[in-house]
Amino acid sequence: MAKTRRKIKEILPLIDAVAEVTDARVPVSSRNPELKSLIGDKPLIILLNKCDMADPEETAKWIKHYKSAGTAAIGIECKTGKGLAVFKDTVKTALADRLQMYAEKGMTGKPLRIMVVGIPNVGKSSFINRIAGGGKAKVENRPGVTRGNQWFTIDRQLELLDTPGVLWPKFEDETVGEHLAFTGAVKDRILDTELLAVRLIELLSKKCPEKLLLRYGELELESDSYDILCQIGKKRGMVIRGGETDTERAANMLLEEYRSCKIGNITLERVEDYA
């Protein structure tokens, strides 16, 4: 992280704005809390990626929340390209003052340069590849562009810079780690899968119990979360000798079905939880 801070500060004079790719299902946990202090007064555009997997109403609330705080935000889906069509216009709106300054100085046509950042596994590379046409339009090294950085020409008015380093979330917060693990951003093998599934059930039971019931049928949601996991496992026939639930299988199944949206399009972090 220290190396990334240094590299970003070195790059800042070359860029006009920063685009931060986040996961729309966990908009808070998928951000780096130090970014704002790192980029200073550079305009920030937040890209809520994987919006097709999140609750569209909640995504709209987050976009409104960011805009009310003076930060541009849009929902995108890099696999299909959803939302990417408005990215260029969003950049131009956010940098309207910069474009006016260029026009006044006779520099109309000078490309805007945007640095793209994001923690691992939020889709930063997918965003760049998708909007840059598969990464075929890389900018050559030339005066004014630091050698070794990955620049991409999108069109005559827009260039993107892939982040010179890796940003990390605030893992000191246990909730951040859990929420990223729910989405698959953190590998299951480094966590207790059954405990993770129990924690997910606890969250879903509070935020969208109707979706659990719709997916798994009648459940005693007043029970503790481990017991609910056992109920779900038994309904799926995951029973071992003695009639006990194979909770490991049940946990893996539950996590897979959440991540594949079989339980529904669910946003785990809502604006009102962080207001």
N, C-alpha and C positions, 0 to 999 in steps of 0.2 A: 504494500500500500504506500509506503514511503517513496518507493521508486516511481510509482504511478503519479503521486502528487507532484514530484519534481518534473516529470515529463509533461504533465498537463500544464503546469505553470510555464514551461518553456514554449509550449505550443500556443498558448492563449493569444499572443500578439498577432498570430497568423489567421485567427478565426473570427467570425462575426457573431456566432451563436453556438449553442450546445443543444443537441437533441438527445434526451435520455430515454432509452427503451426500458420499459417496465412490464411486469406481468399484471394484466387487468384483474386477475383473480386475487392477487395480493399486492395492491398498489403501494403499500407502505413498506412491507418486508422486502420487496424487490427493488428498493432504492438504496443508494448509499447516502447516509445522512450528512456526510462531509462534502458532498458535491457542491452545494450552494456556496460554501465558504471557499472551495477550490476555484470556482469559476468567477467569483466576484460579481461584477455588474454585467457580465455577458448575458444576453437574453437566453432564456431556457425554454425549450419546447418538450413537453412530456408526451411520449408515445405509449399508450396503453395497449400493448401487444396481447395477442391471444384473446381478443375481446369476444370472439365467437364462443369461447369456453366460459366466459363470465356472464353474470346476470346483466343484460343490456340496460336495465333501469339503473343498476348500481354504477355501471360505467358512465352513464350520462350524468349521474350525480357527481362522480369524481371529476369529470370534465368541467362541470359547472363550478365545482369547488376550486379547482386550480385557476380557472379563468377569473373567479371573483378575487383571487389573491394576486392577479396580474400575470399569471403564467399560462401561456398557450398550451393546449392539450387536445389530442385527438385519439380516437380508438382505431386500432389497426389490426390486421390479421395477415401476417407475412406469408403464410402458406398459399393463400388465395389472392393476396394483393388487396384485400378489402381495406378501404380507408386511405390507401397510399396516394390516391389521385388528388387528395386535398393537401398532401404534405407540402408541396411546393408553394401553394397559395398561403398556407399557414406560415411558412418561413417568410414569405414576402410581407405578410401583414405584420409579423413580429419585428421585422427589420425595415419597416416603412421609413423610419427616420434615416437609416443608413442609405437606403436607395435614393432618398431625396438629396442627401448630401452628395452622393456620387453624381447625380444629375446636375446639381449646382456647380460641381467642379469639372463638368464635362467628361465624366467617367461613366456615362451611361453604357451599360453592357458589361461592366466589371462584375465577375461572378461572385456570388455570396458563398462564403466558406463555412460549413457546419461541421463541428466535431460530434461524432456519435459515440455515446457512452452507454454502459449498462453492466450490471453484475453478470456473472456467468449464468448461462442457460435461460436468459430472458428472451433471446431471439435477436440479439444485436447483429450478428453475422447474417442471419436470414433477412433482416431488414435491408442491410446494405446490398446484399446480393440481389434481392428482389428489385429494389428501386434502381440499382445500377445495371440491370440487365445481365445478371450473372457475373458481375465483376469484370466484364470485358473492357470497360472504359476507364481503366486505371490511369491516373494522371502521371506523366513522366516527371522525373526529377528536373527541376529548373530553378533559376534564380528566384528567391522569395519563398520557395517551398523546401522545407527541411528534408534533406536526403534521408531515405529510409522509412519515412512515414507513408502509410497507405492512403493515397488520395484517389478519389473516383469522380469522374466527370458525369453528372447526371444530365445536364444540358448546358447551353451557353451561359446561363445565369446561376448555375448551382453546382458546387463541388462539395463532396463529403470526405471527411477524414475519419478513418477507423481509429479508435482510441489507442493512443500510444501507451498501453499498459492495461492492467486489469483492476477494476473496482470491485470491492467486496462489500457485502451487506454487514450490518452490525450484529455479528453473531453473539456478542455479549448478552444480547436479549434472547432469552430462551424461546419466547414466542416467535421471533423472527425465524429462528432455525426450524421450529416445528412447521410453520406456515410454508416455508420453502420446501420442506420435506414432503408435505402434503401434495404439492404440485409436481414433485419429482425433480426439483432443482438440486436437491441434496440426495445422494445415493442412499438407497434403503439399507445397504449392507453395513453402513456405519451407524445405524440406529436400530433400536428395538422395534421391529415391525408391529408387534402386537400392541405395544404401548402407543405407538404412533397412530394405529387404527383406533384405539380407545379414545385418544385425544381428538381425533377427527370426528368420531361419533359424538363426543361431548359438544363440539362446536356446531355440528350439523343439527343436533337435537335442539339447540337454542335458536339458530338462525333460520333453519328451513326444515322443521320436523315433518312437514307434509311431503317433502320430496323423499325422505327416508321411507315413509309409509307407502308412498306410491311405488317405490322401487322394490321394497322387501315385504310388503304386506303388513298385516297387523303386528305391531310390536308394543311391548310394554315400556314406553319411553320414560316412565317415571322411575324405572330401574336405573342402577348405575350403568355407566357406559360399557364396562366389561361384560355385564350381563346382557346388554343389548347386542354386543358382538357375538356372544354365544347364541342368542336367539336367531340372529341373521345366519350364522353358520349352520344351525340345525335346519333352517328353512331351505338351505341350499344342499342339504344332505351331507354336510361335512362333519360326520360323526365317526369317532373312533371307538375302539373296544370299551365296553362299559357304558356306552351311551353318551359319553362326553363329547363336547364340540372340539373339533380340530381348529383351535383358535388361530394357529399360524396360517393355515390355508384360508380361513375366513378373513384374516387381516389382510393378506395379500390380495384377495379378491376384492375387498372393500376399497382398498387404495387404488387398484387398477380401475375399478368402475367409477370412482370419483374422477380420476385423471382422464378417463376417456369420455367423461360427461354422461355416462349412463345413468347416473343419479340425477343429473340435470346440469344446467349452466349456473354455476354457483360462484358468487364473489364472497370470499371468506373475510375480507376486510372492508367494512362499510364506512362511509364518511362520518356518520354519527358516532362511530366508535372512537374516532380520533379528533373530533371537533373540540 
